[in-house]
Amino acid sequence: MIPSARISAAIEVLADIAARRRPVSDALKDWGLSHRFAGSKDRAAIASLVYDALRRRSSAAWVMGDDSARAVMIGALALQRGLTPSAIASLFSGERFAPEPLTEPERAALENASLADAPAHVAGDFPEWLEEQFAAFFGEALVPEMQALCARAPLDIRANTHKTTRAALQDRLAHLSPIETPLAPHGLRVPIGEDGRGPSLQSEPEFIKGLFEIQDEGSQLAALLCAAKPGEQVIDLCAGAGGKTLALAAMMENQGQIFATDTDKRRLAPIHDRLARSGAHNVQVRTPRGADDPLADLAGKADCVLVDAPCTGSGTWRRNPDAKWRLRPGSLAVREAEQAQVLDRAAGLARPGGRVFYITCSILPAENDDAVSGFLARHPEFTATPVAALLAAHGCGALEGKARTTAHGLQMTPLFTGTDGFYVAGLTRAA
């Protein structure tokens, strides 16, 4: 497909998303099934166009004075990809499979495109109903912070220290030109192409042999901040596919025990193959069965409980830009209730003197400091761990002066740390 035809296809997908209010992945899948002539590179390029348009949906509509799929695509090509009006006009030629030529109003909008007078929620491309919460936390940095969440996310991997070192892995992957992650001591960053795609890392021999895992630098740091030690009894309460479980196992040098579980056993399915590949031998997966508590025998015994809580995922909007436009107040309220519930469960698992680490991939105070404040009010036997103590964890000193210090923890953001928006707070139970 020619570039113009890809743009036409992306506009078609955007129109489908708007009309049917469904996830972008579903719309892209259906488009591919009904256009089987499109190759993998075409589908990837179309997906990249759609994601870029969703990243800048609000600001693109603002500069174009129109929120149609076509207008949003035109605006995003200018704002997100930096194309000039003439370059955009050449793509909207009306020839063959290209979109219809630009109208005079569209040309004028492009020539005068500016966000100087745009409201914060427009300039920052986020839902207006969240502005009060974001503004209270970010202050004058609100728009720059949110604009950073509109950028494409980097592609990071974590060297599996059970089997290799970062330096050795970097040498083995030299053909991918990886560089060291700025903050995480075991991370490498792999360059992505102009279309936002990275190499097929899961087909690399080093991945198959378990020498590395694909993991955002922020997620790597969040695991390190938990400071799990060899010989400890650790519970990963919301283990999911096991990314942080594997990081904890490496930190613990296969000594002690990690109990990994999740309320949804389907989310645990990938963890078994990942554990086998990684060489981690100190992980016991506790799969829930019916109403039985898979951790009942561990009440009050854990040295460390990791709560990678269910959340809105607002800190990952670089990767999932459609999620921000589908988020509703009711969804946030559901997440807040789930967070309180899982924190209360963690409290009962920690031994006297034990630690609970609360992690979200959110930048919303309601899911972060507010959740911790509620927990501390319900559980006076716990106190928040000082930020200095968090930063003294395994190789996390580079975060000092980068991550924002909050009332109870640390907030990473793309603008300041170059990572996804992870929040981490430590909570210690009285001995």
MOVEN-V13219 format. One record per pair of residues at least 4 apart in sequence whose C-alpha atoms are under 8 Angstrom apart, sorted by the first residue. I is the first residue (numbers start at 0). J is the second residue. D is the distance in whole Angstrom. If there is no record, write none. Layout:
I;J;D, I;J;D
This chain:
0;4;6, 0;5;6, 0;37;7, 0;41;6, 1;5;6, 2;6;6, 2;90;7, 3;7;6, 3;90;5, 3;91;7, 3;96;7, 3;97;5, 3;98;7, 4;8;6, 4;96;5, 4;97;5, 4;98;7, 5;9;6, 5;41;7, 5;44;7, 5;45;6, 6;10;6, 6;45;7, 6;48;7, 6;72;8, 6;97;7, 6;98;7, 7;11;6, 7;96;7, 7;97;6, 7;98;5, 8;12;6, 8;45;7, 9;13;6, 9;45;5, 9;46;7, 9;48;6, 9;49;6, 9;72;8, 10;14;6, 10;49;8, 10;68;6, 10;69;6, 10;72;7, 11;15;6, 11;68;8, 12;16;6, 12;26;6, 12;27;7, 12;30;7, 12;49;7, 13;17;6, 13;49;7, 13;68;5, 14;18;6, 14;67;8, 14;68;5, 15;19;6, 15;20;8, 15;26;7, 16;20;5, 16;21;6, 16;22;7, 16;23;6, 16;26;6, 17;21;8, 17;68;8, 20;325;8, 21;25;7, 21;26;7, 22;26;7, 22;321;7, 22;322;8, 23;27;6, 23;321;6, 24;28;6, 25;29;6, 26;30;6, 27;31;6, 27;46;7, 28;32;6, 29;33;6, 30;34;6, 31;35;6, 31;37;7, 31;42;7, 37;41;6, 37;42;6, 38;42;6, 39;43;6, 40;44;6, 41;45;6, 42;46;6, 43;47;6, 43;194;8, 43;196;8, 44;48;6, 44;194;6, 45;49;6, 46;50;6, 47;51;6, 47;194;6, 47;195;6, 47;196;8, 48;52;6, 48;72;8, 49;53;6, 49;72;8, 50;54;6, 50;319;8, 50;320;7, 50;321;8, 51;55;7, 51;75;7, 51;79;7, 52;56;6, 52;59;8, 52;71;6, 52;72;6, 52;74;8, 52;75;5, 52;76;8, 52;79;8, 53;320;6, 53;321;6, 54;124;7, 54;149;5, 54;150;8, 54;317;7, 54;320;5, 54;321;8, 55;59;6, 55;71;8, 55;75;6, 55;78;7, 55;79;7, 55;124;6, 55;149;7, 56;60;6, 56;66;8, 56;71;6, 56;75;7, 56;124;7, 57;61;6, 57;66;8, 57;71;8, 57;120;8, 57;121;5, 57;122;8, 57;124;5, 57;125;7, 58;62;6, 58;74;8, 58;114;7, 58;121;5, 58;122;6, 58;123;8, 58;124;6, 59;63;6, 59;66;8, 59;70;7, 59;71;5, 59;72;7, 59;73;7, 59;74;4, 59;75;5, 59;78;7, 60;64;6, 60;65;5, 60;66;5, 60;67;8, 60;70;6, 60;71;5, 60;74;7, 61;65;7, 61;66;8, 61;114;8, 61;117;8, 61;121;7, 62;74;7, 62;108;6, 62;109;7, 62;111;8, 62;112;5, 62;113;6, 62;114;7, 63;70;6, 63;71;7, 63;73;8, 63;74;6, 63;105;7, 63;108;5, 63;109;7, 63;112;7, 64;108;8, 65;70;6, 65;71;8, 66;70;6, 66;71;6, 67;71;6, 68;72;6, 69;73;6, 70;74;6, 70;105;8, 71;75;6, 72;76;6, 73;77;7, 73;87;7, 74;78;6, 74;109;7, 75;79;5, 75;80;7, 76;80;5, 76;81;6, 76;82;6, 76;87;7, 77;81;5, 77;82;5, 77;83;6, 77;84;7, 77;87;8, 77;109;8, 78;82;8, 82;86;6, 82;87;6, 83;87;6, 84;88;6, 84;106;7, 84;109;6, 84;110;7, 85;89;6, 86;90;7, 87;91;6, 88;92;6, 88;100;7, 88;101;6, 90;97;7, 90;98;8, 91;97;6, 91;98;5, 91;99;6, 91;100;5, 91;101;6, 92;97;6, 92;98;6, 92;99;6, 92;100;5, 92;101;8, 93;97;5, 93;98;5, 93;99;4, 93;100;5, 94;98;8, 94;99;8, 101;105;6, 101;106;6, 102;106;6, 103;107;6, 104;108;6, 105;109;6, 106;110;6, 107;111;6, 108;112;6, 114;122;6, 117;121;6, 117;122;6, 118;122;6, 119;123;6, 119;130;8, 119;141;8, 119;142;6, 120;124;6, 120;125;5, 120;126;6, 120;127;5, 120;130;6, 120;142;8, 121;125;7, 121;127;8, 122;142;7, 122;146;7, 123;141;8, 123;142;5, 123;143;7, 123;144;8, 123;145;5, 123;146;5, 123;149;8, 124;145;7, 124;146;7, 124;149;7, 125;129;8, 125;130;8, 125;145;7, 125;323;7, 125;324;7, 126;130;7, 126;323;7, 126;324;6, 129;133;6, 130;134;6, 131;135;6, 132;136;7, 132;363;7, 132;364;7, 132;365;8, 133;137;6, 133;138;8, 133;141;7, 133;362;8, 133;363;7, 133;364;8, 134;138;5, 134;139;8, 134;141;6, 136;364;7, 137;141;5, 137;144;8, 140;144;6, 141;145;6, 142;146;6, 143;147;6, 143;414;7, 144;148;7, 144;412;7, 144;413;7, 144;414;6, 145;149;7, 146;150;7, 147;413;6, 147;414;5, 148;314;8, 148;315;8, 148;316;6, 148;317;5, 148;413;6, 148;414;8, 149;316;7, 149;317;6, 149;320;8, 150;317;6, 151;195;7, 151;317;5, 151;318;7, 152;317;5, 152;318;6, 152;418;8, 152;419;8, 153;188;7, 153;189;8, 153;190;8, 153;191;7, 153;215;8, 154;188;6, 154;189;5, 154;190;7, 154;191;7, 154;197;7, 154;213;8, 154;215;7, 155;180;8, 155;186;7, 155;187;6, 155;188;4, 155;189;6, 155;213;6, 155;214;6, 155;215;5, 155;216;6, 156;186;6, 156;187;5, 156;188;6, 156;189;8, 156;211;6, 156;212;6, 156;213;4, 156;214;5, 156;215;7, 156;216;8, 157;165;8, 157;185;6, 157;186;4, 157;187;6, 157;211;5, 157;212;5, 157;213;6, 157;214;6, 157;216;8, 157;219;7, 158;163;7, 158;164;6, 158;165;5, 158;168;7, 158;185;5, 158;186;6, 158;187;8, 158;210;6, 158;211;5, 158;212;7, 159;163;6, 159;164;7, 159;185;8, 159;209;7, 159;210;5, 159;211;5, 159;212;7, 159;246;8, 159;249;7, 159;277;7, 160;164;6, 160;165;8, 160;185;8, 160;210;8, 160;249;6, 161;249;6, 161;252;7, 161;277;7, 161;278;7, 161;279;7, 162;209;8, 162;210;6, 162;277;8, 162;278;8, 163;167;6, 163;168;7, 163;210;6, 164;168;6, 164;185;7, 165;169;6, 165;184;8, 165;185;5, 165;186;7, 165;187;7, 166;170;6, 167;171;6, 168;172;6, 168;210;7, 169;173;6, 169;177;6, 169;178;7, 169;187;7, 171;205;8, 172;176;7, 172;177;7, 173;177;7, 175;189;7, 175;190;7, 175;198;8, 176;189;7, 176;190;7, 177;187;6, 177;188;5, 177;189;5, 177;190;7, 178;187;5, 178;188;5, 178;189;7, 179;186;6, 179;187;5, 179;188;6, 180;184;7, 180;185;8, 180;186;5, 180;187;5, 180;188;6, 180;216;7, 182;216;8, 182;220;8, 182;395;7, 182;397;5, 182;398;7, 182;416;8, 183;216;6, 183;217;8, 183;219;7, 183;220;6, 183;394;7, 183;395;7, 183;397;8, 184;394;6, 186;216;7, 186;219;8, 189;197;7, 190;197;7, 191;195;6, 191;196;5, 191;197;4, 191;198;7, 192;196;5, 192;197;6, 199;203;7, 200;206;7, 201;206;6, 201;207;7, 202;206;7, 202;207;7, 203;207;7, 204;208;6, 205;209;6, 205;210;5, 205;211;7, 206;210;6, 206;211;6, 206;212;7, 207;276;7, 208;276;6, 208;277;8, 209;273;8, 209;276;5, 209;277;5, 209;278;7, 210;277;7, 211;277;8, 212;242;8, 214;218;6, 214;219;7, 214;242;7, 215;219;6, 215;418;7, 215;419;7, 216;220;6, 216;418;6, 216;419;8, 217;221;6, 217;411;7, 217;418;5, 217;419;6, 217;420;7, 217;421;6, 218;222;6, 218;243;7, 218;419;8, 218;421;7, 219;223;6, 219;243;7, 219;246;7, 220;224;6, 220;395;7, 221;225;7, 221;358;7, 221;421;7, 221;422;8, 221;423;6, 222;226;8, 222;243;6, 222;246;6, 222;247;6, 223;227;8, 223;246;8, 223;247;8, 223;250;8, 223;392;7, 223;393;6, 223;394;7, 223;395;7, 224;389;6, 224;390;7, 224;392;5, 224;393;7, 224;395;7, 224;423;8, 225;303;8, 225;305;7, 225;356;6, 225;389;8, 225;392;7, 225;425;8, 226;250;8, 226;392;5, 226;393;6, 227;231;7, 227;233;7, 227;247;6, 227;250;7, 227;251;6, 227;303;7, 228;250;7, 228;251;5, 229;250;7, 229;251;4, 229;252;6, 229;253;7, 229;254;5, 229;255;6, 230;251;7, 230;254;5, 230;255;4, 230;256;7, 231;251;8, 231;254;8, 231;255;5, 231;256;6, 231;301;8, 231;302;6, 231;303;8, 232;255;6, 232;256;5, 232;257;6, 232;258;8, 232;300;8, 232;301;5, 232;302;5, 232;303;7, 233;255;8, 233;256;6, 233;257;5, 233;258;6, 233;301;6, 233;302;6, 233;303;5, 233;304;6, 233;305;8, 234;257;6, 234;258;5, 234;259;6, 234;260;8, 234;301;7, 234;303;6, 234;304;5, 234;305;6, 235;244;7, 235;257;7, 235;258;6, 235;259;5, 235;260;6, 235;304;6, 235;305;5, 235;306;7, 235;307;8, 236;259;6, 236;260;5, 236;261;6, 236;304;7, 236;305;6, 236;306;6, 236;307;7, 236;345;7, 237;259;8, 237;260;6, 237;261;5, 237;262;7, 237;305;8, 237;306;6, 237;307;5, 237;308;6, 237;309;8, 238;242;8, 238;243;7, 238;244;6, 238;259;6, 238;260;6, 238;261;6, 238;267;7, 238;307;7, 239;260;7, 239;261;6, 239;266;5, 239;267;5, 239;270;8, 240;266;6, 240;267;5, 240;268;7, 240;269;5, 240;270;5, 241;245;6, 241;259;8, 241;267;7, 241;269;8, 241;270;5, 241;273;8, 242;246;7, 243;247;6, 244;248;6, 244;257;8, 244;259;7, 244;282;8, 245;249;6, 245;274;7, 245;277;8, 245;279;7, 246;250;6, 247;251;6, 248;252;6, 248;253;6, 248;257;7, 248;279;6, 248;281;7, 248;282;7, 249;253;7, 249;279;7, 251;255;7, 253;279;6, 253;280;6, 253;281;5, 254;281;6, 255;281;6, 256;281;5, 256;282;6, 256;283;7, 257;281;6, 257;282;5, 257;283;6, 258;282;6, 258;283;5, 258;284;6, 258;285;7, 259;282;7, 259;283;6, 259;284;5, 259;285;6, 260;264;8, 260;267;7, 260;284;6, 260;285;5, 260;286;6, 260;287;7, 260;293;8, 261;266;7, 261;267;7, 261;286;7, 261;287;7, 262;287;7, 263;267;7, 263;287;8, 264;268;7, 264;286;6, 264;287;6, 267;271;8, 267;286;8, 269;273;7, 270;274;6, 271;275;6, 272;276;6, 273;277;6, 274;278;6, 274;279;6, 274;280;8, 274;282;8, 275;279;7, 285;293;6, 285;294;7, 286;293;7, 287;291;7, 287;292;7, 287;293;6, 288;292;8, 288;293;7, 294;298;7, 297;301;7, 297;348;6, 298;347;6, 298;348;4, 298;349;7, 298;350;8, 299;347;6, 299;348;4, 299;349;5, 299;350;4, 299;351;7, 300;348;6, 300;349;6, 300;350;5, 301;348;6, 301;349;5, 301;350;5, 301;353;7, 302;349;6, 302;350;6, 302;352;8, 302;353;5, 302;354;6, 303;349;7, 303;353;6, 303;354;5, 303;355;6, 303;356;8, 304;345;6, 304;348;7, 304;349;7, 304;354;6, 304;355;5, 304;356;6, 305;355;6, 305;356;5, 305;357;6, 305;358;8, 306;341;7, 306;342;7, 306;345;7, 306;355;7, 306;356;6, 306;357;5, 306;358;6, 307;357;6, 307;358;5, 307;359;6, 308;338;6, 308;341;7, 308;357;7, 308;358;6, 308;359;6, 309;334;6, 309;337;7, 309;338;7, 309;359;7, 310;331;8, 310;334;5, 310;335;8, 310;338;8, 310;359;6, 310;360;7, 310;361;7, 310;366;7, 311;326;8, 311;330;8, 311;331;7, 311;334;7, 311;360;8, 311;361;6, 312;316;7, 312;322;8, 312;359;8, 312;360;5, 312;361;5, 313;322;8, 313;323;7, 313;360;7, 313;361;5, 313;362;6, 313;363;7, 313;420;7, 314;360;5, 314;361;4, 314;362;5, 314;412;7, 314;419;5, 314;420;4, 314;421;6, 315;319;6, 315;360;7, 315;361;7, 315;419;6, 315;420;6, 316;320;5, 316;321;8, 316;322;7, 316;323;7, 317;419;8, 319;323;8, 320;324;8, 321;325;7, 322;326;6, 326;330;6, 326;331;8, 327;331;7, 328;332;6, 329;333;6, 330;334;6, 331;335;6, 332;336;6, 333;337;6, 334;338;6, 334;366;8, 335;339;6, 335;365;7, 335;366;6, 335;370;7, 336;340;6, 337;341;6, 338;342;6, 338;366;8, 338;370;7, 339;343;6, 339;370;7, 339;373;8, 339;374;7, 340;344;6, 341;345;6, 342;346;6, 342;357;8, 342;374;7, 343;347;7, 343;374;7, 344;348;7, 345;349;7, 345;355;7, 346;355;7, 346;378;8, 349;353;5, 349;354;6, 349;355;7, 349;428;7, 350;354;8, 350;428;7, 351;428;6, 351;429;6, 351;430;4, 352;427;6, 352;428;5, 352;429;5, 352;430;4, 353;427;6, 353;428;5, 353;429;8, 353;430;8, 354;425;7, 354;426;6, 354;427;4, 354;428;6, 355;425;6, 355;426;5, 355;427;6, 355;428;8, 356;423;7, 356;424;6, 356;425;5, 356;426;6, 357;371;8, 357;422;8, 357;423;6, 357;424;5, 357;425;6, 357;426;8, 358;421;7, 358;422;5, 358;423;5, 358;424;7, 359;366;8, 359;367;7, 359;421;6, 359;422;5, 359;423;7, 360;419;7, 360;420;6, 360;421;4, 360;422;6, 361;366;7, 361;367;7, 361;420;6, 361;421;6, 361;422;7, 362;366;8, 362;367;8, 362;410;7, 362;412;8, 362;420;6, 362;421;7, 362;422;7, 363;367;6, 364;368;5, 364;369;6, 365;369;5, 365;370;6, 366;370;5, 367;371;6, 367;422;7, 368;372;6, 368;405;7, 368;406;7, 368;407;6, 368;408;7, 369;373;6, 370;374;6, 371;375;6, 371;407;7, 371;424;8, 372;376;6, 372;407;8, 373;377;6, 374;378;6, 375;379;6, 375;380;8, 375;381;6, 375;382;7, 375;383;8, 380;428;6, 380;429;6, 381;426;6, 381;427;5, 381;428;4, 381;429;6, 382;426;6, 382;427;5, 382;428;7, 382;429;8, 383;407;6, 383;408;8, 383;424;7, 383;425;6, 383;426;5, 383;427;6, 384;388;7, 384;389;7, 384;407;8, 384;408;8, 384;424;7, 384;425;5, 384;426;5, 384;427;6, 385;389;7, 385;407;8, 385;408;8, 385;425;8, 386;390;6, 386;404;7, 386;407;8, 386;408;6, 386;409;7, 387;391;6, 388;392;7, 389;425;7, 390;395;5, 390;396;5, 390;398;7, 390;399;7, 391;395;6, 391;396;6, 392;396;8, 395;399;8, 397;401;8, 398;402;6, 398;416;8, 401;411;8, 401;415;6, 401;416;6, 402;409;6, 402;410;6, 402;411;5, 402;412;7, 402;415;6, 402;416;6, 403;409;6, 403;410;5, 403;411;6, 403;415;8, 404;408;6, 404;409;5, 404;410;6, 405;409;6, 405;410;7, 407;424;6, 407;425;8, 408;422;7, 408;423;6, 408;424;4, 408;425;7, 409;422;6, 409;423;5, 409;424;6, 410;420;7, 410;421;6, 410;422;4, 410;423;7, 411;415;7, 411;416;6, 411;418;7, 411;419;7, 411;420;5, 411;421;5, 411;422;6, 412;416;6, 412;417;7, 412;418;6, 412;419;6, 412;420;4, 412;421;7, 413;417;4, 413;418;5, 413;419;6, 413;420;6
